[in-house]
Amino acid sequence: MNNHLNRKESLCIQNSSNCIGCGLCPKVFGKSCHMELGTDGTYKIKFNGDIDESLFREICPVANNRYISSDIWGNINNAYFSNAKDPAIRFKGSSGGVTSALAVFLLEEKEVDGVIQVCADTDSPIKNIVKISRSAEEVLNCCGSRYSPVSVFDGIIDELKPDETYCLIGKPCDIRAFKNYMRMFPKHSLNIKYTLSFFCAGVPSANATKEVLKKLGVDEKDVVGFDYRGNGWPGYTQAVCSDGSKKTMEYNESWGAILGRNLHSACKFCVDGVGVAADISNGDAWFADEKGYPTFTEADGRNITLIRSSIGQELFNKAVEKGYIECSAVENCESILEKMQPYQYKRKALMYTKILMLRMFGKYTPQYDSTLKKWDKKIPFKDKFIYAKGTVDRILKKKIK
Ligand SMILES: Cc1cc2nc3c(=O)[nH]c(=O)nc-3n(C[C@H](O)[C@H](O)[C@H](O)COP(=O)(O)OP(=O)(O)OC[C@H]3O[C@@H](n4cnc5c(N)ncnc54)[C@H](O)[C@@H]3O)c2cc1C
């Protein structure tokens, strides 16, 4: 799918809430713009001068979704249930620590010089930074999901050295932004040999983390460490205070009641939550109840790993061979994913219904091509009807503006 937005819509991204905040624009358009953390707790681009709009439409990962495939789960060479073999990585990792285990393998086997990744800012642990990890220890410090915004490309591209090679770990939109950039500026070869992504239901506002702290009864100034999950699977959301005390909340509560209810508005229209453009994408391989749906019961971490390219397959095979990862192949992957990751399945399959309802009420929607209709055919009419009714109810109650 290639959902280039029209001019009006791309201006809508430049000037309004649809900028996902990847941070590419300052690199590409220089002083004409800068990233800003808005009062709504999301990073947005602010333009102070004119830019080349057609270039903008090419590089923006929201405006240019050319990597979205017509298949709901994207291209899958092979799929595995997997986990990091190192128990410390498996424990600390968001799911089974496979993303971090791959990064450690790449560094220890000298396949790359650095891993570009996101982690907590040590000076202000509820904020995120982007860094280049060069050792297993540094990768371990970045383990886990950060459910708050970060402008991945704002600044980091200038830190890359032309004689070094890298692995990039990012959300699906980060990987798309990077690939868009590389397509438009191939001579600025960044030597990023591998791209690793993960399933993403959307990025919560930074304000949602503050709400979690409030619920935990913790003052932001007292926080010396903050994990959204991990240290088990799914583990707990945990704030560590300056006096050494720890306040925790179940992941189900922090994501279900707070973080997941405060997602970036562009994420609500995202049709790639499964990292289709990356070499490898990892998600939670939740264990299932008798109907096959996720239980979220605490267990040893487990990923579902989707291999999306031959480079990804080679990397994964070597990491398994060298003992960094243990895995078992998954047959009938699509039907397993449908139940294991129902949100990811439905957000795509029901996007057509959502767009129809919003347009009926004159609301903003991005411009998509006919791929949405193909996905729409996978969903029974009854489910579409229930979803359409829910969307209309939310519009009438002004929950959708
Ligand atoms: C915003 C968000 C939404 C998510 N939604 C889903 C979902 O819908 N379904 C699902 O199965 N899993 C979701 N996850 C969790 C993630 O997909 C799983 O943790 C995945 O299985 C990777 O697990 P792992 O143990 O291999 O990762 P780890 O080994 O713990 O590595 C995680 C990697 O992600 C990087 N990272 C963390 N936060 C960010 C961020 N905000 N931006 C860029 N990079 C980051 C870290 O630097 C680290 O390299 C989400 C995570 C995030 C950050």
The ligand as an SDF file (V2000), in Angstrom:
LIG
                    3D

 53 58  0  0  0  0  0  0  0  0999 V2000
    5.0150    1.8270   22.1720 C   0  0  0  0  0  0  0  0  0  0  0  0
    5.0130    0.3080   22.2700 C   0  0  0  0  0  0  0  0  0  0  0  0
    3.8700   -0.4120   21.9350 C   0  0  0  0  0  0  0  0  0  0  0  0
    3.8760   -1.8360   21.9920 C   0  0  0  0  0  0  0  0  0  0  0  0
    2.7690   -2.5310   21.5790 N   0  0  0  0  0  0  0  0  0  0  0  0
    2.8210   -3.9020   21.5320 C   0  0  0  0  0  0  0  0  0  0  0  0
    1.7610   -4.7010   20.9500 C   0  0  0  0  0  0  0  0  0  0  0  0
    0.7650   -4.1770   20.4810 O   0  0  0  0  0  0  0  0  0  0  0  0
    1.9070   -6.0660   20.9340 N   0  0  0  0  0  0  0  0  0  0  0  0
    3.0210   -6.6630   21.4270 C   0  0  0  0  0  0  0  0  0  0  0  0
    3.1520   -7.8830   21.3450 O   0  0  0  0  0  0  0  0  0  0  0  0
    4.0220   -5.9480   21.9860 N   0  0  0  0  0  0  0  0  0  0  0  0
    3.9510   -4.5980   22.0370 C   0  0  0  0  0  0  0  0  0  0  0  0
    4.9910   -3.8770   22.5630 N   0  0  0  0  0  0  0  0  0  0  0  0
    6.0730   -4.5850   23.2210 C   0  0  0  0  0  0  0  0  0  0  0  0
    7.1030   -5.0860   22.2160 C   0  0  0  0  0  0  0  0  0  0  0  0
    6.5940   -5.2440   20.9640 O   0  0  0  0  0  0  0  0  0  0  0  0
    7.5990   -6.4090   22.6920 C   0  0  0  0  0  0  0  0  0  0  0  0
    8.2730   -6.1250   23.7940 O   0  0  0  0  0  0  0  0  0  0  0  0
    8.4410   -7.1620   21.6450 C   0  0  0  0  0  0  0  0  0  0  0  0
    8.0800   -8.5200   21.7260 O   0  0  0  0  0  0  0  0  0  0  0  0
    9.9220   -7.0420   21.8710 C   0  0  0  0  0  0  0  0  0  0  0  0
   10.2430   -7.7820   23.0100 O   0  0  0  0  0  0  0  0  0  0  0  0
   11.7230   -8.1870   23.3640 P   0  0  0  0  0  0  0  0  0  0  0  0
   11.7010   -8.8870   24.6730 O   0  0  0  0  0  0  0  0  0  0  0  0
   12.3250   -8.8540   22.2000 O   0  0  0  0  0  0  0  0  0  0  0  0
   12.3480   -6.7210   23.5270 O   0  0  0  0  0  0  0  0  0  0  0  0
   13.6030   -6.2570   24.3720 P   0  0  0  0  0  0  0  0  0  0  0  0
   14.7030   -7.2480   24.2460 O   0  0  0  0  0  0  0  0  0  0  0  0
   13.1670   -5.8420   25.7200 O   0  0  0  0  0  0  0  0  0  0  0  0
   14.0130   -4.9660   23.5360 O   0  0  0  0  0  0  0  0  0  0  0  0
   13.1210   -3.9190   23.3880 C   0  0  0  0  0  0  0  0  0  0  0  0
   13.7810   -2.9410   22.4460 C   0  0  0  0  0  0  0  0  0  0  0  0
   12.8540   -1.9110   22.1120 O   0  0  0  0  0  0  0  0  0  0  0  0
   13.4910   -0.6570   22.1770 C   0  0  0  0  0  0  0  0  0  0  0  0
   12.4390    0.3030   22.5380 N   0  0  0  0  0  0  0  0  0  0  0  0
   11.7070    0.3120   23.6770 C   0  0  0  0  0  0  0  0  0  0  0  0
   10.8240    1.3050   23.6600 N   0  0  0  0  0  0  0  0  0  0  0  0
   10.9760    1.9440   22.4880 C   0  0  0  0  0  0  0  0  0  0  0  0
   10.3430    3.0620   21.8980 C   0  0  0  0  0  0  0  0  0  0  0  0
    9.3570    3.7340   22.5150 N   0  0  0  0  0  0  0  0  0  0  0  0
   10.7550    3.4570   20.6720 N   0  0  0  0  0  0  0  0  0  0  0  0
   11.7360    2.7940   20.0230 C   0  0  0  0  0  0  0  0  0  0  0  0
   12.3720    1.7180   20.5510 N   0  0  0  0  0  0  0  0  0  0  0  0
   11.9970    1.3020   21.7650 C   0  0  0  0  0  0  0  0  0  0  0  0
   14.5540   -0.8040   23.2330 C   0  0  0  0  0  0  0  0  0  0  0  0
   15.6290    0.0730   22.9880 O   0  0  0  0  0  0  0  0  0  0  0  0
   14.9910   -2.2510   23.0530 C   0  0  0  0  0  0  0  0  0  0  0  0
   16.0390   -2.3310   22.1360 O   0  0  0  0  0  0  0  0  0  0  0  0
    5.0290   -2.4870   22.4740 C   0  0  0  0  0  0  0  0  0  0  0  0
    6.1640   -1.7510   22.8190 C   0  0  0  0  0  0  0  0  0  0  0  0
    6.1760   -0.3640   22.7080 C   0  0  0  0  0  0  0  0  0  0  0  0
    7.4380    0.4250   23.0790 C   0  0  0  0  0  0  0  0  0  0  0  0
  1  2  1  0
  2  3  1  0
  2 52  2  0
  3  4  2  0
  4  5  1  0
  4 50  1  0
  5  6  2  0
  6  7  1  0
  6 13  1  0
  7  8  2  0
  7  9  1  0
  9 10  1  0
 10 11  2  0
 10 12  1  0
 12 13  2  0
 13 14  1  0
 14 15  1  0
 14 50  1  0
 15 16  1  0
 16 17  1  0
 16 18  1  0
 18 19  1  0
 18 20  1  0
 20 21  1  0
 20 22  1  0
 22 23  1  0
 23 24  1  0
 24 25  2  0
 24 26  1  0
 24 27  1  0
 27 28  1  0
 28 29  2  0
 28 30  1  0
 28 31  1  0
 31 32  1  0
 32 33  1  0
 33 34  1  0
 33 48  1  0
 34 35  1  0
 35 36  1  0
 35 46  1  0
 36 37  1  0
 36 45  1  0
 37 38  2  0
 38 39  1  0
 39 40  1  0
 39 45  2  0
 40 41  1  0
 40 42  2  0
 42 43  1  0
 43 44  2  0
 44 45  1  0
 46 47  1  0
 46 48  1  0
 48 49  1  0
 50 51  2  0
 51 52  1  0
 52 53  1  0
M  END
$$$$
